[in-house]
Amino acid sequence: MLTLSSIQAYNQPILPILKNITKPIYRSIVQSKYLDIFAVVFILGICFWRDFQGTIFYEGKIQFGIPMKELWRFMRQGAFPLGIFSILAAMFSILGTRLVGKQNNWGNFIGILTTISSGSIDYLFGNHSAVITYPLTFFISTYAFSNWKKGEKIKKRDSFYYLIILGGMILGFALVHLGAYLFGGNTDPTFLNVVSLVFGLSIGGNVCNAYKYEETWLSWVVYNIVQLIKNFMQLNWANVAKYIFYLLNAFVTLMDWKFNGDVEGRLTDASLDG
Protein backbone atom coordinates (compact mmCIF):
# COMPACT_ATOMS: atom_id res chain seq x y z
CA MET A 1 0.00 0.00 0.00
CA LEU A 2 1.32 3.45 -0.88
CA THR A 3 1.58 5.44 2.35
CA LEU A 4 2.46 9.01 3.32
CA SER A 5 5.60 7.76 5.03
CA SER A 6 6.80 6.00 1.88
CA ILE A 7 6.33 9.20 -0.14
CA GLN A 8 8.10 11.27 2.50
CA ALA A 9 10.99 8.81 2.47
CA TYR A 10 11.55 9.54 -1.20
CA ASN A 11 11.30 13.26 -0.69
CA GLN A 12 14.32 13.14 1.60
CA PRO A 13 17.68 14.18 0.12
CA ILE A 14 19.29 11.32 -1.83
CA LEU A 15 23.02 11.67 -1.44
CA PRO A 16 25.17 10.45 -4.33
CA ILE A 17 27.01 7.24 -3.51
CA LEU A 18 30.49 8.15 -4.64
CA LYS A 19 32.52 5.54 -2.80
CA ASN A 20 34.09 2.71 -4.83
CA ILE A 21 32.79 3.85 -8.21
CA THR A 22 34.86 4.37 -11.34
CA LYS A 23 33.59 7.73 -12.62
CA PRO A 24 32.25 9.82 -9.71
CA ILE A 25 31.73 12.90 -11.89
CA TYR A 26 28.99 11.16 -13.87
CA ARG A 27 27.30 9.89 -10.69
CA SER A 28 27.39 13.38 -9.19
CA ILE A 29 25.78 14.95 -12.29
CA VAL A 30 23.08 12.30 -12.53
CA GLN A 31 22.21 12.59 -8.82
CA SER A 32 22.33 16.40 -8.76
CA LYS A 33 19.15 18.08 -7.54
CA TYR A 34 20.43 21.37 -8.96
CA LEU A 35 20.30 19.84 -12.43
CA ASP A 36 16.69 18.82 -11.78
CA ILE A 37 15.86 22.45 -10.99
CA PHE A 38 17.81 23.68 -14.02
CA ALA A 39 15.85 21.31 -16.29
CA VAL A 40 12.52 22.76 -15.17
CA VAL A 41 13.73 26.37 -15.40
CA PHE A 42 15.24 25.66 -18.83
CA ILE A 43 11.94 24.37 -20.20
CA LEU A 44 9.98 27.27 -18.76
CA GLY A 45 12.45 29.82 -20.10
CA ILE A 46 12.50 28.44 -23.64
CA CYS A 47 8.74 28.05 -23.81
CA PHE A 48 7.95 31.54 -22.54
CA TRP A 49 10.63 33.00 -24.80
CA ARG A 50 8.89 31.36 -27.77
CA ASP A 51 5.46 32.36 -26.40
CA PHE A 52 4.42 28.71 -26.49
CA GLN A 53 2.04 29.21 -23.56
CA GLY A 54 -0.19 31.05 -26.04
CA THR A 55 -0.80 27.90 -28.11
CA ILE A 56 -4.38 26.59 -28.09
CA PHE A 57 -6.46 23.89 -29.76
CA TYR A 58 -9.61 25.65 -30.94
CA GLU A 59 -12.30 24.80 -33.48
CA GLY A 60 -10.49 21.67 -34.60
CA LYS A 61 -7.07 23.20 -35.23
CA ILE A 62 -3.97 24.48 -33.43
CA GLN A 63 -3.57 28.25 -33.11
CA PHE A 64 -0.31 29.88 -32.01
CA GLY A 65 0.55 33.20 -30.43
CA ILE A 66 -2.62 33.90 -28.44
CA PRO A 67 -1.83 36.74 -25.96
CA MET A 68 -2.11 35.69 -22.31
CA LYS A 69 -4.72 38.39 -21.65
CA GLU A 70 -6.95 36.79 -24.30
CA LEU A 71 -6.25 33.17 -23.39
CA TRP A 72 -8.98 32.93 -20.74
CA ARG A 73 -11.55 34.34 -23.17
CA PHE A 74 -10.71 31.63 -25.70
CA MET A 75 -10.85 28.96 -22.99
CA ARG A 76 -14.35 30.07 -21.98
CA GLN A 77 -15.33 29.58 -25.62
CA GLY A 78 -14.07 25.99 -25.54
CA ALA A 79 -10.40 26.35 -26.47
CA PHE A 80 -7.96 23.86 -24.94
CA PRO A 81 -4.76 25.49 -23.57
CA LEU A 82 -2.46 23.13 -25.44
CA GLY A 83 0.69 25.17 -24.86
CA ILE A 84 0.30 25.37 -21.07
CA PHE A 85 -0.64 21.68 -20.91
CA SER A 86 2.41 20.76 -23.01
CA ILE A 87 4.72 22.81 -20.79
CA LEU A 88 3.42 21.15 -17.60
CA ALA A 89 3.63 17.70 -19.18
CA ALA A 90 7.19 18.37 -20.34
CA MET A 91 8.21 19.45 -16.82
CA PHE A 92 6.85 16.28 -15.21
CA SER A 93 8.26 14.12 -17.98
CA ILE A 94 11.76 15.50 -17.59
CA LEU A 95 11.67 15.05 -13.81
CA GLY A 96 10.49 11.47 -14.30
CA THR A 97 13.37 10.80 -16.66
CA ARG A 98 15.84 12.30 -14.19
CA LEU A 99 14.50 9.99 -11.47
CA VAL A 100 14.88 6.94 -13.71
CA GLY A 101 18.48 7.97 -14.37
CA LYS A 102 18.99 8.15 -10.59
CA GLN A 103 17.60 4.58 -10.51
CA ASN A 104 14.62 5.76 -8.48
CA ASN A 105 11.51 3.78 -9.43
CA TRP A 106 9.23 6.76 -8.86
CA GLY A 107 10.54 7.95 -12.24
CA ASN A 108 8.87 4.94 -13.87
CA PHE A 109 5.67 5.73 -11.98
CA ILE A 110 5.69 9.31 -13.30
CA GLY A 111 6.36 7.86 -16.75
CA ILE A 112 3.09 5.94 -16.55
CA LEU A 113 1.19 9.17 -15.92
CA THR A 114 3.02 11.28 -18.52
CA THR A 115 2.37 8.63 -21.17
CA ILE A 116 -1.30 9.59 -21.00
CA SER A 117 -0.64 13.32 -21.34
CA SER A 118 2.01 12.84 -24.05
CA GLY A 119 -0.35 10.69 -26.10
CA SER A 120 -3.07 13.33 -25.93
CA ILE A 121 -0.67 16.10 -26.96
CA ASP A 122 0.79 14.06 -29.82
CA TYR A 123 -2.70 13.34 -31.12
CA LEU A 124 -3.64 17.02 -31.14
CA PHE A 125 -0.40 17.85 -33.00
CA GLY A 126 -1.44 15.55 -35.84
CA ASN A 127 -0.19 12.09 -34.86
CA HIS A 128 -3.54 10.27 -34.82
CA SER A 129 -1.80 6.88 -34.64
CA ALA A 130 -1.19 7.82 -30.98
CA VAL A 131 -4.56 6.11 -30.35
CA ILE A 132 -2.89 2.72 -30.76
CA THR A 133 0.77 3.49 -30.03
CA TYR A 134 0.57 5.13 -26.61
CA PRO A 135 -1.49 2.38 -24.94
CA LEU A 136 1.44 0.05 -25.70
CA THR A 137 3.86 2.55 -24.13
CA PHE A 138 1.56 2.73 -21.09
CA PHE A 139 1.72 -1.06 -20.70
CA ILE A 140 5.52 -1.13 -21.04
CA SER A 141 5.95 1.70 -18.50
CA THR A 142 3.70 -0.12 -16.04
CA TYR A 143 5.74 -3.30 -16.51
CA ALA A 144 8.99 -1.37 -15.93
CA PHE A 145 7.66 0.00 -12.64
CA SER A 146 6.65 -3.49 -11.55
CA ASN A 147 9.93 -5.11 -12.62
CA TRP A 148 12.14 -2.49 -10.91
CA LYS A 149 10.03 -2.93 -7.78
CA LYS A 150 11.23 -6.55 -7.69
CA GLY A 151 14.85 -5.36 -7.53
CA GLU A 152 16.05 -5.42 -11.14
CA LYS A 153 19.80 -4.73 -11.48
CA ILE A 154 21.76 -3.06 -14.29
CA LYS A 155 22.90 -5.62 -16.85
CA LYS A 156 25.12 -5.75 -19.93
CA ARG A 157 23.59 -6.20 -23.36
CA ASP A 158 22.95 -9.74 -24.60
CA SER A 159 21.17 -11.34 -27.56
CA PHE A 160 17.77 -10.46 -26.03
CA TYR A 161 18.77 -6.78 -26.08
CA TYR A 162 19.22 -6.82 -29.86
CA LEU A 163 15.92 -8.66 -30.33
CA ILE A 164 14.20 -5.93 -28.28
CA ILE A 165 15.67 -3.16 -30.45
CA LEU A 166 14.80 -4.94 -33.73
CA GLY A 167 11.32 -5.89 -32.57
CA GLY A 168 10.67 -2.34 -31.37
CA MET A 169 11.54 -0.85 -34.75
CA ILE A 170 9.38 -3.32 -36.69
CA LEU A 171 6.42 -2.83 -34.35
CA GLY A 172 6.89 0.95 -34.36
CA PHE A 173 6.67 1.28 -38.14
CA ALA A 174 3.76 -1.18 -38.35
CA LEU A 175 1.60 0.50 -35.70
CA VAL A 176 2.21 4.10 -36.79
CA HIS A 177 1.35 3.41 -40.44
CA LEU A 178 -1.63 1.29 -39.41
CA GLY A 179 -2.83 4.09 -37.14
CA ALA A 180 -2.49 6.68 -39.91
CA TYR A 181 -4.45 4.42 -42.27
CA LEU A 182 -7.23 3.84 -39.73
CA PHE A 183 -7.47 7.26 -38.06
CA GLY A 184 -6.02 9.74 -40.57
CA GLY A 185 -4.31 12.87 -39.25
CA ASN A 186 -1.02 14.00 -40.73
CA THR A 187 -0.28 11.40 -43.44
CA ASP A 188 2.75 13.10 -44.98
CA PRO A 189 5.23 10.23 -45.69
CA THR A 190 8.20 12.07 -44.15
CA PHE A 191 6.22 12.85 -41.01
CA LEU A 192 4.99 9.24 -40.69
CA ASN A 193 8.48 7.81 -41.14
CA VAL A 194 9.91 10.15 -38.50
CA VAL A 195 7.08 9.30 -36.08
CA SER A 196 7.59 5.57 -36.82
CA LEU A 197 11.30 5.84 -36.10
CA VAL A 198 10.62 7.74 -32.87
CA PHE A 199 8.04 5.23 -31.70
CA GLY A 200 10.20 2.24 -32.63
CA LEU A 201 13.12 3.66 -30.67
CA SER A 202 10.75 4.42 -27.80
CA ILE A 203 9.49 0.84 -27.63
CA GLY A 204 13.03 -0.52 -27.60
CA GLY A 205 14.22 2.03 -25.05
CA ASN A 206 11.29 1.48 -22.70
CA VAL A 207 11.55 -2.32 -22.80
CA CYS A 208 15.33 -2.12 -22.26
CA ASN A 209 14.67 0.20 -19.33
CA ALA A 210 12.25 -2.35 -17.83
CA TYR A 211 15.10 -4.88 -17.81
CA LYS A 212 17.64 -2.20 -16.81
CA TYR A 213 20.11 -2.67 -19.64
CA GLU A 214 22.89 -0.10 -19.34
CA GLU A 215 22.60 0.52 -23.11
CA THR A 216 19.04 1.75 -22.50
CA TRP A 217 20.49 5.25 -22.50
CA LEU A 218 22.23 4.74 -25.86
CA SER A 219 18.78 4.08 -27.28
CA TRP A 220 17.57 7.33 -25.68
CA VAL A 221 20.47 9.31 -27.18
CA VAL A 222 19.38 8.29 -30.68
CA TYR A 223 15.71 8.69 -29.74
CA ASN A 224 16.21 12.25 -28.53
CA ILE A 225 17.98 13.28 -31.74
CA VAL A 226 15.06 12.00 -33.79
CA GLN A 227 12.54 13.59 -31.39
CA LEU A 228 14.19 16.95 -31.94
CA ILE A 229 13.59 16.60 -35.68
CA LYS A 230 9.99 15.47 -35.15
CA ASN A 231 9.08 18.30 -32.77
CA PHE A 232 10.67 20.93 -34.99
CA MET A 233 8.37 19.62 -37.72
CA GLN A 234 5.38 19.88 -35.35
CA LEU A 235 6.45 23.33 -34.01
CA ASN A 236 6.08 21.94 -30.48
CA TRP A 237 8.60 24.23 -28.76
CA ALA A 238 7.98 22.80 -25.29
CA ASN A 239 9.17 19.42 -26.50
CA VAL A 240 12.06 20.91 -28.50
CA ALA A 241 13.38 22.42 -25.26
CA LYS A 242 12.74 19.19 -23.40
CA TYR A 243 14.60 16.99 -25.89
CA ILE A 244 17.66 19.23 -26.04
CA PHE A 245 18.10 18.64 -22.35
CA TYR A 246 17.10 14.97 -22.68
CA LEU A 247 19.88 14.40 -25.21
CA LEU A 248 22.57 15.73 -22.87
CA ASN A 249 21.04 13.95 -19.89
CA ALA A 250 20.88 10.62 -21.73
CA PHE A 251 24.57 10.75 -22.62
CA VAL A 252 25.68 11.51 -19.06
CA THR A 253 23.36 8.84 -17.62
CA LEU A 254 24.67 6.29 -20.12
CA MET A 255 28.19 6.96 -18.84
CA ASP A 256 27.04 6.67 -15.22
CA TRP A 257 25.21 3.37 -15.67
CA LYS A 258 28.03 1.95 -17.82
CA PHE A 259 30.94 2.83 -15.55
CA ASN A 260 29.35 3.07 -12.09
CA GLY A 261 26.57 0.48 -12.07
CA ASP A 262 23.73 0.22 -9.60
CA VAL A 263 22.73 2.69 -6.91
CA GLU A 264 21.59 0.91 -3.78
CA GLY A 265 18.67 1.89 -1.58
CA ARG A 266 16.08 2.70 -4.22
CA LEU A 267 12.37 1.88 -4.24
CA THR A 268 11.59 -1.38 -2.44
CA ASP A 269 8.58 -3.60 -1.98
CA ALA A 270 8.31 -2.45 1.62
CA SER A 271 8.06 1.22 0.68
CA LEU A 272 5.17 0.53 -1.66
CA ASP A 273 3.30 -2.24 0.09
CA GLY A 274 3.07 -0.53 3.46
Order of alpha helices (4+ residues) and beta strands (2+ residues): alpha-alpha-alpha-beta-beta-alpha-alpha-alpha-alpha-alpha-alpha-alpha-alpha-alpha
